[in-house]
């Protein structure tokens, strides 16, 4: 694993996420019994999907707004979104005209910031549950979790951070045409 990516944890296979979302695991009894019956066992890794996505969304906002807390950066740069994140000399060039853009991206946009920039919407949309009538409600930690997430979303959208986010998406080729 390369140095900038060694602290990033990602689930590369969907079955892990499916596994962690199951409250009970269906485990077959020992073959010696021969009944073929299935017994439900509690899954010690179970995570409520709504809470998981809410925590992931809040983590994405924290990384984008404040930068990385736990990873020491050798270059002394702020790990969050900021103006002219790659230190380009001019904004009058197209991305493809910047000769060393890949190196600048690698040096200035940490993997966790790129993940957060790309996936916060996915996690946000799965952070609440919608009833048949369209009413949104929140499980688990009560309204404070949803309220905290709403404050983070507001801070992100109502400030310059949303423009810095678009810059990261553009530089990394993550803007759909």
C-alpha positions as CSV (number, residue, x, y, z in Angstrom):
1,X,0.0,0.0,0.0
2,X,1.4,3.4,-1.0
3,X,2.2,5.9,1.8
4,X,-0.7,8.3,1.1
5,X,-3.2,5.5,1.1
6,X,-2.0,3.2,3.9
7,X,-4.5,4.6,6.4
8,X,-7.6,4.4,4.2
9,X,-10.0,1.6,4.9
10,X,-12.4,0.6,2.2
11,X,-14.7,-2.3,1.7
12,X,-13.8,-3.7,-1.7
13,X,-16.5,-6.3,-1.9
14,X,-20.2,-5.7,-1.4
15,X,-20.6,-8.9,0.5
16,X,-18.9,-7.4,3.5
17,X,-21.4,-4.6,3.7
18,X,-24.2,-7.1,3.2
19,X,-22.7,-9.2,6.0
20,X,-22.4,-6.3,8.4
21,X,-26.1,-5.3,7.7
22,X,-27.5,-8.6,8.8
23,X,-28.6,-8.8,12.4
24,X,-28.7,-12.5,12.6
25,X,-26.4,-14.9,10.8
26,X,-28.0,-18.2,9.6
27,X,-25.6,-20.9,10.6
28,X,-26.1,-24.5,9.9
29,X,-25.9,-26.8,12.9
30,X,-23.2,-29.3,13.0
31,X,-23.4,-32.0,10.3
32,X,-23.4,-34.7,13.1
33,X,-26.9,-33.7,14.1
34,X,-28.1,-34.2,10.5
35,X,-31.4,-32.3,10.9
36,X,-30.6,-29.8,8.2
37,X,-32.2,-27.1,10.4
38,X,-30.8,-23.6,10.4
39,X,-30.2,-21.7,13.6
40,X,-30.1,-17.9,13.9
41,X,-27.0,-16.6,15.7
42,X,-26.3,-12.9,16.5
43,X,-23.9,-11.2,14.2
44,X,-21.3,-9.5,16.4
45,X,-20.4,-7.2,13.4
46,X,-23.9,-6.0,12.8
47,X,-24.2,-2.3,12.1
48,X,-27.5,-0.4,11.6
49,X,-27.1,0.7,7.9
50,X,-28.8,4.1,8.6
51,X,-26.5,4.8,11.5
52,X,-23.5,3.6,9.5
53,X,-24.3,5.9,6.6
54,X,-25.0,8.8,8.9
55,X,-21.6,8.4,10.6
56,X,-19.9,8.0,7.2
57,X,-21.6,11.2,6.0
58,X,-20.6,13.1,9.1
59,X,-17.0,11.7,8.7
60,X,-17.0,12.9,5.1
61,X,-18.1,16.4,6.1
62,X,-15.5,16.5,8.9
63,X,-12.7,15.5,6.5
64,X,-13.8,18.0,3.8
65,X,-14.4,20.9,6.3
66,X,-11.5,20.3,8.8
67,X,-9.1,17.9,7.2
68,X,-7.7,14.7,8.6
69,X,-7.3,14.5,12.3
70,X,-5.5,11.2,12.9
71,X,-3.0,11.1,10.0
72,X,0.1,13.1,10.3
73,X,1.0,14.8,7.0
74,X,4.6,15.2,6.3
75,X,4.1,18.1,4.0
76,X,2.3,20.2,6.6
77,X,-0.7,20.9,4.4
78,X,-4.3,21.1,5.6
79,X,-6.0,17.8,4.7
80,X,-9.4,19.4,4.0
81,X,-10.9,21.4,1.1
82,X,-9.3,24.7,0.4
83,X,-8.9,27.3,-2.3
84,X,-6.6,26.3,-5.2
85,X,-5.8,23.0,-3.5
86,X,-3.2,21.9,-6.0
87,X,-1.4,25.3,-6.1
88,X,-2.0,26.0,-9.8
89,X,-0.3,29.1,-11.2
90,X,-3.4,30.1,-13.2
91,X,-7.0,29.1,-13.5
92,X,-7.0,30.0,-17.2
93,X,-5.7,26.6,-18.3
94,X,-7.7,23.4,-18.8
95,X,-6.9,20.5,-16.5
96,X,-5.3,18.6,-19.4
97,X,-3.0,21.5,-20.1
98,X,-1.4,21.3,-16.6
99,X,1.8,19.2,-17.2
100,X,2.2,18.0,-13.6
101,X,-1.4,17.7,-12.6
102,X,-1.3,14.1,-11.5
103,X,1.7,14.8,-9.2
104,X,-0.1,17.8,-7.8
105,X,-3.2,15.8,-7.1
106,X,-1.2,13.0,-5.4
107,X,0.6,15.5,-3.2
108,X,-2.3,17.7,-2.3
109,X,-5.5,15.6,-2.3
110,X,-5.3,12.8,0.3
111,X,-7.2,9.6,-0.5
112,X,-9.7,10.2,2.4
113,X,-10.5,13.7,1.0
114,X,-11.1,12.3,-2.5
115,X,-13.3,9.5,-1.0
116,X,-15.2,12.1,1.0
117,X,-15.7,14.4,-2.0
118,X,-16.9,11.6,-4.1
119,X,-19.2,9.7,-1.7
120,X,-20.7,12.1,0.8
121,X,-24.0,12.4,-1.2
122,X,-24.3,8.6,-1.3
123,X,-24.0,8.4,2.5
124,X,-26.2,11.4,3.1
125,X,-29.0,10.0,1.1
126,X,-28.9,6.8,3.1
127,X,-28.7,8.6,6.5
128,X,-32.4,8.6,7.1
129,X,-35.4,6.4,6.5
130,X,-38.4,7.5,4.5
131,X,-41.9,6.3,5.3
132,X,-44.5,5.5,2.6
133,X,-45.9,9.0,2.8
134,X,-42.4,10.6,2.3
135,X,-41.8,11.5,6.0
136,X,-38.2,11.3,6.9
137,X,-37.3,9.9,10.3
138,X,-34.1,8.8,12.0
139,X,-33.4,5.6,13.9
140,X,-30.9,5.0,16.7
141,X,-29.4,8.1,18.2
142,X,-32.5,10.3,18.0
143,X,-32.8,13.7,16.4
144,X,-29.4,15.0,17.5
145,X,-27.5,12.8,14.9
146,X,-29.7,14.1,12.1
147,X,-29.5,17.7,13.5
148,X,-25.7,17.5,13.6
149,X,-25.6,16.2,10.1
150,X,-27.9,19.0,8.9
151,X,-25.6,21.6,10.5
152,X,-22.6,20.1,8.8
153,X,-24.5,20.0,5.4
154,X,-25.5,23.7,5.9
155,X,-21.9,24.7,6.7
156,X,-20.7,22.9,3.6
157,X,-23.3,24.3,1.2
158,X,-23.5,27.8,2.5
159,X,-19.8,28.6,2.4
160,X,-17.0,28.5,0.0
161,X,-16.4,24.8,0.7
162,X,-18.9,23.8,-1.9
163,X,-16.8,25.6,-4.5
164,X,-13.6,23.9,-3.2
165,X,-15.4,20.6,-3.5
166,X,-16.3,21.2,-7.2
167,X,-12.6,22.1,-7.8
168,X,-11.5,18.7,-6.3
169,X,-14.1,16.9,-8.4
170,X,-13.0,18.7,-11.6
171,X,-9.2,18.2,-11.0
172,X,-9.7,14.5,-10.4
173,X,-12.0,13.9,-13.3
174,X,-15.1,13.2,-11.2
175,X,-17.5,15.7,-12.8
176,X,-20.0,14.1,-15.2
177,X,-20.6,16.0,-18.4
